[in-house]
């Protein structure tokens, strides 16, 4: 059988909303990550058979966003590309599609990942094409509408997570205090990883004109329990979810080079890790948080692995409540759950997270000589997607 390997991964720094990457468009972020990947792999660009890039907030971004990235990059214009939109799962879904193409002998080398600029998401005027004779006009935020709002339930994803706390809070201790403790630890780990240079070899600097951005924004290790306890809930008056224990709004891009192992050997490139498998799970839209637990169980069972055999879980921290729920339901030790921090500290640039997390996990497995890693996230609409990697 064809073995799919990850040759290398590269990502931009995480930029906070209206932060250091404000002047970089989503397309520019995608191009930067892609060109950075090509430069470090030293592979002939003509060998790339296919590219898949995730992007979730597409209002006003222009026709076929991933194609724009290719045209602006160092890849030949002849390389076919697909834009993937599966909300938070966009980047990982692109990776899964690339792996399927390689496994089906439709490609030997493929680039996949994603890009997003939440900062530059426009405001839109729904229904305005037919005009207004008089009265007020209400603009809507495409960042919320296209990425953070469940249209089927007509509520914010944060409200759905408050429902998780109601349903599962007593059994799994999803209290506000527990969520805040998790968030503080995410910031501490993220800051330590940045300061220790553990991300240096995967990051591609972004030139924004006045400066070159080289480090992740977001981690705030100076925060205290009192700081977080003083914040008001974001979605309910008596709720548990605050801006501090949910993922940040952010910008970024990440890409990985996948290949057939034999083709990689023939081309003289050394793989970092192999993609063992991936899985998806879907439930009612109101239970997208629980789907994370479902898909991890499915993935591990299909590959005859236990939680104890996985060295690192890089599970996107959409909300601390979701992460705490998954840890307790599956028995994941805290030290192996997002060991270098997560989206609560760095942010969750929706369509980009899959590519960025894949790059980070691969580098950690190599740096620390670990064997297995699981990476994935929940998906709006009731789903989750997860991948299993082996060093």
Number of C-alpha atoms within 10 A of each C-alpha: 5 14 14 27 26 28 22 24 33 33 35 29 28 29 28 26 20 15 14 21 28 18 16 20 21 30 23 23 28 34 25 28 32 33 19 24 25 24 13 14 16 10 17 11 15 11 16 22 20 20 26 27 35 36 34 26 27 21 16 12 17 10 10 14 21 25 20 18 24 23 14 17 20 15 20 14 12 12 17 14 22 17 19 26 20 20 22 30 32 29 36 33 31 29 32 22 18 29 30 14 20 24 17 12 11 13 20 24 28 25 27 31 38 39 40 29 35 28 22 21 20 16 16 16 12 11 10 11 7 7 8 10 6 6 6 7 12 11 12 13 13 21 23 16 17 17 23 18 20 21 15 9 12 9 14 16 25 21 18 20 24 21 16 20 23 13 12 15 16 10 11 16 16 25 17 21 15 15 25 26 15 20 28 24 20 28 25 18 19 28 23 16 17 17 13 10 11 17 20 16 13 24 25 24 19 23 16 15 9 7 11 12 20 16 20 23 23 22 25 15 16 10 14 12 12 9 11 20 14 9 12 16 17 16 19 13 8 9 17 23 26 23 16 24 28 24 22 23 22 26 35 35 37 39 39 28 26 29 31 25 22 14 15 20 12 9 12 11 16 14 20 17 23 21 20 18 18 25 20 22 21 20 15 11 19 21 18 26 29 24 24 29 21 22 24 29 18 17 22 20 12 12 12 9 13 11 18 11 12 19 18 26 24 23 24 28 28 26 27 29 31 25 25 21 25 22 18 16 15 14 11 18 13 15 11 17 22 22 19 25 26 27 30 28 31 27 27 29 32 34 36 35 34 37 32 31 28 31 24 22 24 27 22 20 20 14 11 8 11 15 15 21 25 25 24 30 28 28 25 23 21 19 26 26 28 27 26 21 23 21 20
